[in-house]
Amino acid sequence: MGLLRPTSIAVLGASATPGKVGHEIFKNLITQGFRGSVFAVNKKGEEVLGKKAYASVMEIKGSVDLAVIVTPAATVADLLEQCATKKIKYVIVISAGFGETHTEEGSALEARVKEIANKEGITLIGPNCLGMLRPSLSMNASFAKALPPRGSIALVSQSGAMAVALMDGAAEYGLGFSLVTSIGNKTVTDESDFLEFCDEDPETAVIGLYLESIRDGRKFLHTASTIEKPIVLLKSGASSAGKKAAASHTGALAGSDAAIDAVCNQAGIRRAKSTEEFLDLLQALESAPPLLSDKIAVITNAGGPGILASDAAEKAGLTLPSLTEKNAQALKKILPPAASIANPIDVLGDAGADRFAAALDACGKDKNIDGVVVLLTPQVMTPSKEIAFLIADAQRRFPLMPIAAAFMGGESVKDAKTALRDHGIPSYETPERAVRAIAALRAMPKQILHPPAPSSKGGRGEALQKDMQFPSSTGGGARGGGIMTEEDIAKLFHTYHLPLPKQAIAATPAEAINIAETIGYPVIAKISSPQILHKTDIGAVRGNLKTKDEVAKAFEEIMKNAKTHAPNADTRGMLIQQFLPVGHEFIIGMIRDAAFGPLVMVGLGGIYTELFRDTTFRIAPFDASEAYEMLQELSGWKLLLGMRGEKQAAIDKLAQVIVSMSQLAMDHPEIVELDLNPVFVSDKGIVIADAKVITDDKV
């Protein structure tokens, strides 16, 4: 590909003045070892660093693979058209002054550049970016001062400054790069495109993304799901989902970046929550083999760090199994009686290199162990550097078993850490970081997001829209929409096989009694109003009503409470609903994220919804296997399995409701928020006790 393997580069805006960006980029290209042809282009045609300059790219004889534009924003469009005429297919626009200025002029300039690039089939990086570095080619087509170490990490950063900082710390972390690029405004080429470029690049083994925004969330999810190479994401900024929450629990719980967590879960992306963790994960993934299972061993010369590592392993989903009897007994013969051959394996504080070697050998030969974390604290008798070499030798002898180290301390272990880094052993400051890093070596499942299939309901969803009333009332509706009526919810849910109890709305106590007797006692009575969302809070719900007198009394009390606490609310009447045996309370919800579309949530419901915030999210659409994954991520999963002699709940039916919600969200873009809360789940089945559906009449 000409973008990643150019043999000729033209710098448009190459300047003879030191300190100017065009000068520094041209200087980087001709002084840092790039072996291809480099052409200086400036309107004066003046010589740059002793090299001939051209007044126009059109004057260059022969082909040019890559153009780097470093001129004022107003000139870029014309230069891009010249590149098109010259048949240059790859262009990096360093120049700023476009959409990032948030001005009409800047936006118009960016739109023009995008139009030209798309029309001419130009792969354009930027504008407003650092540039691109390709260490294997000694190509520094950027204004970073030097090339980073060569390796197999592709770093794609939305921020040029962040890329420079990460490159500057690469040597300390032992990181090497196949590619470093900043993508700036992502006018034409975005993070998804670079995922594809890196996937096809034989030099790249790991992809690191620093992103402040994701332009097309669904494209990103689909692309990331198809990439075989590990991806590590450091995402700053917040999505819009939580900020736009108006009336639903789902909106309130979506928080700042639930959609990012969801896309990482579905696409098998390792998400770093900090810059430190980002670098830790890149280091491990570049240098260590995959972890084939969740079974690891911890080898330590100190009890405290071993306990910290054990805690971290449990949080990371790793297990610490015992060695097989044969290996355990062989190790026991070598270690002193006070040592522990349990996992963690404690070789004691006075351990020399021989005890570490024996423990590493036992783990490497053991079928119960697929990875090792070695912890070391520097006692006066600890040969840290010798132990580092032993770890490197063990990695050579057991190449399929990843090893990570945490040599804790400063000056006493400095040389040992250098030895570990020089031999490609991931090394960290703390046990927790070492465990998290080795956990990242496990392969992550990916769910490819396919375009939604045509509804199996034979177009009934579209027909249903014509029959249903989507009110434009502002009573709690999101973005100018409204609350769907109970009647319309019932029609909609019937189409998607979402189980509601028998119910109807009554305008008078007599109607309420008639409905109750038709449904059969006991019943629940609750106010029907688009403005009253939290009915229990104002005494607008009565349950387990067993007689007509109780129904009549409940009607009067609820109406009185509604008028007292919500005098301006539009009350449609009283919803009389079948009273069903109570099960475990869950919530299922949906909110639309600006970048990713429908974001489906499941979690503990009822009064526990916002108290425990035991929730997980996915991007729709997805299948039943993904719904089961969601449920297993919850602390409430144990409730579903059955505790203290209770029967297992109808997990399959709950999963199917989650999948139906996913499909409903895809079929009905006019629905912007949706809450099913509580959803009662028992061994006998599932029922949706309450539902709120918020629509946007502008969609």
Order of alpha helices (4+ residues) and beta strands (2+ residues): beta-alpha-beta-beta-beta-alpha-beta-alpha-beta-beta-beta-beta-alpha-alpha-beta-alpha-beta-alpha-beta-alpha-alpha-beta-alpha-beta-alpha-alpha-beta-alpha-beta-alpha-beta-alpha-beta-alpha-alpha-beta-alpha-beta-alpha-beta-beta-alpha-beta-beta-beta-alpha-beta-alpha-alpha-alpha-beta-beta-beta
